[in-house]
Amino acid sequence: MQVGTGKIVVLGTGGTIAGKAAKAGDNIGYTAGQVSVGQLLEAIPGLAQAARGRIEAEQIAQIDSKDMDFAVWRQLAHRCTQLLADPDVRGVVVTHGTDTLEETAWFLDSVLDTAERPVVLACAMRPATAIAPDGPQNLLDAVAVAATPGARGVLAVVAGTIHTARDVQKVHPYRVDAFSSGDAGPLGWVEEGAVRLAHGWPAPSVPRLDALHHIANTYLWPRVEVLMNHVGADGRIVDLLVLDGVDGLVVAATGNGTLHHALAKALERAHESGVEVRVATRCPLGRVLPKPGDALPHSEGLSPVKARISLLLDLLARPRRP
Ligand code: SIN
């Protein structure tokens, strides 16, 4: 069967899109992950048309994405891999909470081969019980993107805007249009079910297929922590984490990778002792521009949380320290 035919499979993981509040007007006092992904799909008119054919639902997890963990990631990566290899599947949609969506998107982008079929994350800022829930439209739009011929990559669709896994970031804790692609700008938009791309589908990423093997075979993921540079950052936390056996550290540095001198010294000591360190910036836009002579490796343009995931995958592929 050619790519571009077949079914769309929607994998549910929970989130506000599946959230319920006691009162319809309550947009913040709700519990995420209450409504099954099957029920979410049943409530959306026009879904089969957006899917250009069959659509199926599977519940992978039912959680608030603040509680996302490696066990769910392993299951999600495994199921996506199976579906992407199935010639009867045109694309995969994942319903997810907004809070850690960008992390799951980057994780999936790093480990899946989506060169021919997309994985599209859908979410919502208002629970399913809200007076005006945004989930049904977001899910319908995500299905439309997944079913669009030529679609590829790991993408997120929120408030009519399509973002790539590399650039997407939650930038607002309340607004319905809560995501941004920063300097890169959106990949495109969904308008009345039709996809309009700003430039074209993303270049296929090179998946770390070795990572899938390691993920399948480990229950003990490396420990990588994210720290921040700030006024008075004295680095003692680094020494404590090293004593506690941390495997990797990502620092959300100020500006273009600057660090308080005491934190810099502590991170250099950690690095020399074998702990991997990456320097990202805490600025919401832009990236650290490395300079000759930099003592610590930078995050290659990734935000601190995405740099953590890349470092986790690097470390998973290496023999563990005793
Ligand atoms: C979550 O991330 O699961 C809860 C918050 C949200 O989806 O907006």
Boltz pocket constraint, residues with backbone or C-beta under 6 A from the ligand:
constraints:
  - pocket:
      binder: B
      contacts: [[A, 14], [A, 15], [A, 16], [A, 17], [A, 32], [A, 63], [A, 64], [A, 65], [A, 66], [A, 96], [A, 97], [A, 98], [A, 99], [A, 100], [A, 123], [A, 124], [A, 125], [A, 126]]
      max_distance: 6.0
